[in-house]
Amino acid sequence: MPTAAYAQYGEDRKAHRGGRILTTTLLPARRSARTAAGSRLSRVNYREVLVDLALIFFAVLDVWLLGLWMEADPSKDLPPIESYQVWLNWVAVGALVLRRRFPFITLVLTIPGFFVGWSQLAAMIALYSVARRYVGGWQTGLAAALVWLSRFVAWPPQELIDRPASGHFHSAIYGFLVAGLPIAIALLAHARQELSDRIVELAESRERERVLHAHAIRADERAKLAREMHDVVSHQVSLIAMQAGALRMAVADAEHKQVAGTIRTLSTRTLDELRQLVSVLRTTEDNQPGVDELPGLAADAGFEVTIQLKGPVEDLSAPVSGAVYRTVQEALTNIRKHAVGASATVLIDAQYDDNVLVEVRNTAAGPSAESPLPSGGHGLVGLRERATLLGGEFSAGPTEDGGFLVTASFPKERVVSD
């Protein structure tokens, strides 16, 4: 999500405006999202494997224990167990391995074992898988009918013929329970999944609403700030420019005329910058200057400025290009205020590593320079904050020859930190 810092450094505000959360670049965000998604997928697969192993274990246990009971209980008048029945039971259990990819085929493979044998639990598990995959489909109805028939029809057929009417009724009821229980559980699981999806969608919708609300608040703040700057600050600076012009015309001393002219020039430039800033605050377009406007900035500096560009500086992203421009602009402004008569050299180096280097070096002030204007140091503090927000570094200090050096580095791919 973009922030006020993004907007200040030239972030594209066509798609986003406002917000208060500082985030990283889009590329690491996407990479981290893919990593998290892959981790979740791995956990889900691991859990599914455990669930499948547990179901197969219980199905094996059901066939094995029931087979032992049928062989070991002589009190029951049961027919002898044939070898094909045993094999069909184990086929039914083994088919559960395919239940996630081929649920209906798995159900078909479990039916013979349930029909002639006793692999009832395997058939119920397969029926659940079919109902979970094909909710309300014909596959679910056909699978339920097969399971019900396997429970209702006895094997061998003579047992079905000899069964009394009460036994048929009991088998029919029990068959409905055997076939209905897996379907009911599948419907509950499906409803739970639907509810979970709806909750996720609701959370995403609320997050979107929160973002839009933050954007609206931010837009109101920007509009209010623009009005205040236009109505109050611009008015006061305009008065200063007018008074300076009147003073220049009134005084006769040449030195005083020069001072008044300087005040009027600085006031006029300040008004222009204020108008640009107000237009930026009021518009959604990206009007922030970049590296390509540095020659014009140097031409208007009022002293000798040499610019050296190295590497693909034209390929810098908008936030980084805007930060480079603002760094050079602030450094040249400080030179004009505190080192009258000095010359400056600007170096923009983007040909090494992943960073772009900005150096603004000026010579010592001229021998006839006037006393420097007072400074609160806020410009350098702002440059350091700008570099920190973009994940870069900033330093400034005097040089051995009496000049001053401002150095900043920014990553070519903008990273905003907290």
C-alpha positions, 0 to 999 in steps of 0.5 A: 500500500502506498504512503505519504512518503511514497507520494512525497518521493514521486510514487505513482498515485494513479492507482493508489493515494494516501494510506499510512502503512509503510511497506516494502517493494512489490517484488519482495512482497510478491516473493514473500507471498509466494513463499508463504503460499508454498509453505501453506501448500506443503503443510496442507499436503502433509496433513492430507497424507496423514489423514489418508494414512489414518483412514486406510489404517482404520479400514485395514483394521476393520477388515482384519478384525472382522475377518478374525471374528468371523473365523474364530466364532463357531457359535455363528452359523456363517458360511466359510470365508472364500479366498476371493472374498479376502482378496476383494476386501484388500482390494477395497482397502488398497483402492483408498489410496486413489480416493483424492484423485479418482473418488468415483473409481475408488468407490467402484473398486470398493463395492465388490469387497463390500458386496461379497465381503465385509469392507464396509468402512472402506466403502463408506470412506470412498462414498464420502470422497465422492460426495465431497467432490461431487456435491449434488452431482449424479455421481453422489446419487449413484455411489449412494445407491451402490453402497445401499445395495451392497448393504441391503443385498446379502451374499451368497444370494440364498441368504437374501432369499431366506431372509424374513421381511423384518430382516429386509426392513432392518437391512434397508434401514441400516443401508440408509444409515451406512450410505447417508452418514458419509454424505452427511459428513461430506455436506457438513465439510462442504458447508464449513469450507463455504463458510470459511471462504465467505469469512475470508472474502468478508475480511478482504472486503473489509480490508478494501473498505479500510484502505479506501477509507484511508485513501479518502482521509488522506485525500482530504488531508492533502486538499486541506493542506493545499488550501492552507498553503495557498491561502496563508503561506502563498499570501505571506510570501507574495506580500514579501515579494511585493514589499521587496519590490517596493523597497528596491524602487524606493532606496537609492543605495546600490547595495540596498537595491541588490539586497531587495532584489535578492529578497524579491528573487528568492520570494518569487522562486519560493512562490513558484515552488509553493505553486508546484507543491500545491498542484502536486497535493491537489492532483493525482498525477505524478508531477514530481521532478526527476533526474532528467530535470537536473540540467534546468536546476543547475542552470537556474542555480545562480552560480557555476554547477557542473553535472556528471551522469554515469550509468543508466540514470534514466532507468531509475524508478520514479521514487528514486529519481525524485529523491536524487533531484530533491537531494541535489536541489537542497544541496544547491540551495544550501550552497547559494545561501551559505557559500556565496561565490562557490562553484559546485560539482554534481555527480550521479553514478548509477553504473555500479552494484544496485545503488545510485550514488549522489555527490554534491561538492562545492568549493570554498566560499568566495573572498568577498562573500557576505555573511551566511544566512542563518540555518536551522539544519532542517534541510539536511535532516529532511535529506537524511530522513528521505534516504532512510525511508528509501533504504539508502544512506546519507552523509554531509560535512565539510571538506579539507579545502574549505568546501562542503560535500553532500553524499547520498545513496539510494537503492535502484529498486526502492525499499521503504522501511518503517 
